[in-house]
Amino acid sequence: MKIYLTRQQVRQVDRRAIEEYHIPGVVLMENAARGVAAVALRMLRGRPGRRVLILCGGGNNGGDGLAAARHLHNHGCAVTVALYAGEQAFKGDALINWRIVQAMQLPTISARPDSIRASACDLVIDAIFGTGLAEAPRDPFPDVVQAVAQLGAPVLAVDLPSGLDCDSGQPLGACIRAVRTVTFVALKAGFANPRSRAFTGRVTVADIGCPRALIELVAKETRADCAAPSPRTGA
């Protein structure tokens, strides 16, 4: 049976996995990154350059992208990290992975539209916004979306395409169009909306270590019961 979770239910799963099951948030992020890297490597088969541009926002979605950059680099990919927010935006588990990226001296650029257009790549990984996004992203995001589309490279979205509403499956404004999406824990509620497929492409659910019993329990709860903020979930 397919499980669909709302934004608030995802927060509940993350929070309870950390607080009740004592799973460190950085472990969940590491597992998420491994799931993204595994799909990315499959998408890169047959592409000799294996050049990957990873767009990272300042929240934990961006942290997932930073951790995936490390794994892809270790697999021989030519990785470039494009920061949508300044490095000062990283906190907690995302900051840990930013420090690792710095220590590994992975190439880093600003995710400005002109920098993106100048990037030769075989794959784009979208890790700008996560399930926490609930309103239309401000400038320069629409220009970033256009620049990514102009690259002509396939896009792999982390958790859900940036700009897509988790609960409705509708774009909140400008929205990244991915050919593949690696989503975490369970399908998102908005993925039941057929319109979302134009933005998500093929969806893979990655296990990041949250207990199955917890996911099934939270899936039965109402949104009102799931209002507490998550240590992991963010835009």
C-alpha positions in Angstrom: 0.0 0.0 0.0 1.3 3.4 -1.0 1.7 5.9 1.9 1.3 9.6 1.2 2.4 12.2 3.8 1.6 15.8 4.2 4.2 18.5 5.0 3.2 18.3 8.7 3.3 14.5 8.8 6.8 14.5 7.4 7.8 16.9 10.1 6.3 14.6 12.7 8.1 11.5 11.4 11.4 13.3 11.4 10.9 14.8 14.8 9.8 11.5 16.4 12.5 9.5 14.7 15.1 11.8 16.3 13.5 12.3 19.7 11.8 8.9 20.4 14.0 6.5 18.4 17.3 8.4 19.0 18.3 8.5 15.4 20.6 11.5 14.9 19.4 14.0 12.3 22.8 13.8 10.6 22.3 10.0 10.1 19.0 10.7 8.4 20.7 13.3 6.1 23.5 10.8 5.3 21.0 8.1 4.3 19.0 10.6 2.2 22.2 11.6 0.4 23.1 8.0 -0.3 19.7 7.5 -1.8 20.1 10.6 -4.1 23.7 9.6 -5.1 22.6 6.0 -6.0 19.9 7.3 -8.4 22.2 10.0 -9.8 24.9 7.4 -10.6 22.3 5.3 -12.5 21.3 8.4 -14.5 24.9 9.1 -15.4 25.6 5.6 -16.9 26.9 6.0 -20.4 27.9 9.6 -19.9 31.7 9.7 -20.0 32.1 13.2 -18.4 29.8 12.5 -15.4 29.7 16.3 -14.6 27.2 17.1 -11.9 25.9 20.5 -10.9 24.2 20.4 -7.5 22.0 23.4 -6.5 21.9 23.7 -2.8 19.6 25.9 -0.7 20.3 27.0 2.8 18.1 24.4 4.6 18.3 20.7 5.2 17.3 20.0 1.6 20.5 21.8 0.7 22.3 19.8 3.3 21.1 16.6 1.6 22.6 18.0 -1.6 25.9 18.8 0.0 26.2 15.3 1.4 25.3 13.8 -2.0 28.1 15.9 -3.5 30.6 14.1 -1.3 29.4 10.7 -2.4 29.3 11.5 -6.1 32.8 13.0 -5.9 34.0 9.8 -4.2 32.5 7.8 -7.1 34.6 9.8 -9.6 32.1 12.4 -10.7 33.1 16.0 -11.5 30.9 17.8 -9.0 30.2 21.5 -8.7 28.2 22.8 -5.8 26.1 25.9 -6.6 25.0 27.8 -3.4 21.5 29.4 -3.7 21.9 30.9 -0.2 25.1 32.1 1.4 27.2 29.7 3.4 26.1 31.6 6.6 22.6 30.1 6.0 23.7 26.6 6.9 22.9 25.4 10.4 22.9 22.1 12.3 23.3 19.0 10.1 23.5 21.0 6.9 26.4 23.0 8.4 28.2 19.8 9.2 28.0 18.8 5.6 29.0 22.2 4.4 32.2 22.0 6.5 32.9 18.6 4.9 32.5 20.0 1.4 34.9 22.8 2.3 37.5 20.4 3.8 37.2 18.3 0.6 37.7 21.4 -1.5 34.9 20.6 -3.8 34.3 23.3 -6.4 31.7 25.8 -5.3 30.0 28.6 -7.2 27.0 30.9 -6.5 23.7 29.7 -8.0 23.2 32.9 -10.0 21.4 32.5 -13.3 24.5 33.5 -15.3 26.8 31.1 -13.3 24.3 28.2 -14.0 24.1 29.0 -17.7 27.9 28.8 -17.9 28.1 25.4 -16.2 28.7 22.5 -18.5 27.1 19.4 -16.9 25.6 16.0 -17.6 23.2 16.1 -14.6 21.6 18.8 -12.4 20.6 17.9 -8.9 18.0 20.2 -7.4 18.4 20.6 -3.6 17.2 24.2 -3.2 13.8 24.0 -1.4 12.3 21.1 0.5 8.8 20.2 1.8 8.8 23.3 4.1 8.2 25.7 1.2 4.7 27.0 1.4 4.7 30.2 -0.7 6.1 31.3 -4.0 9.9 31.6 -3.9 11.2 35.2 -4.3 13.6 36.4 -6.9 16.0 35.3 -8.3 14.4 31.9 -8.2 12.3 32.3 -11.4 15.5 33.2 -13.3 17.3 30.2 -11.7 14.5 27.9 -13.0 14.8 29.3 -16.5 18.6 29.0 -16.4 18.4 25.3 -15.4 15.9 24.6 -18.2 18.3 26.3 -20.7 21.1 23.9 -19.7 19.3 21.0 -21.4 20.6 18.5 -18.8 18.4 16.1 -17.0 17.3 17.2 -13.5 17.2 15.0 -10.4 15.1 16.6 -7.6 15.9 16.0 -3.9 12.7 15.1 -2.0 10.5 17.1 -4.4 11.2 19.7 -7.2 11.9 23.1 -5.8 8.8 25.3 -6.1 6.3 22.4 -5.9 3.9 22.5 -3.0 4.3 19.3 -0.9 0.6 19.0 0.0 -1.2 20.1 -3.2 1.2 19.0 -5.9 0.8 22.4 -7.5 3.6 24.7 -8.4 3.7 27.7 -6.0 5.1 29.9 -8.9 8.2 29.1 -10.8 9.1 25.4 -10.4 11.9 23.2 -11.4 11.0 20.4 -13.8 12.8 17.2 -13.0 12.9 13.9 -14.9 13.5 12.0 -11.7 12.7 12.7 -8.0 14.2 10.9 -5.0 11.7 11.5 -2.2 12.3 10.5 1.5 10.3 8.3 3.9 7.1 8.2 1.8 5.4 9.7 -1.2 4.3 13.3 -0.6 0.6 14.1 -0.5 0.9 16.3 -3.5 2.2 13.5 -5.6 -1.3 12.0 -5.8 -2.2 15.0 -7.9 -1.6 14.0 -11.6 -0.3 17.5 -12.4 2.7 17.0 -10.2 4.1 14.4 -12.6 5.1 17.1 -15.0 7.5 18.4 -12.4 8.6 15.3 -10.5 9.1 12.9 -13.4 9.7 9.3 -12.1 9.6 9.2 -8.3 11.7 6.9 -6.2 11.1 6.6 -2.4 14.4 6.3 -0.5 14.5 4.7 2.9 16.5 7.1 5.2 16.1 4.9 8.4 12.9 6.1 9.9 11.1 3.1 11.5 8.3 1.7 9.4 5.9 1.5 12.3 6.4 5.2 13.0 5.7 6.1 9.3 2.5 4.0 9.3 1.3 5.5 12.6 1.9 9.1 11.5 0.2 8.4 8.2 -3.1 7.8 10.1 -2.9 11.0 12.1 -4.5 14.3 11.2 -2.6 17.4 10.2 -3.5 19.1 13.4 -1.7 16.4 15.4 1.5 17.0 13.4 2.1 20.7 13.9 5.3 20.5 15.9 8.4 21.7 13.9 10.9 19.1 12.7 14.6 19.3 13.3 15.2 18.1 9.7 12.4 19.5 7.5 12.9 22.9 6.0 12.7 24.9 2.8 
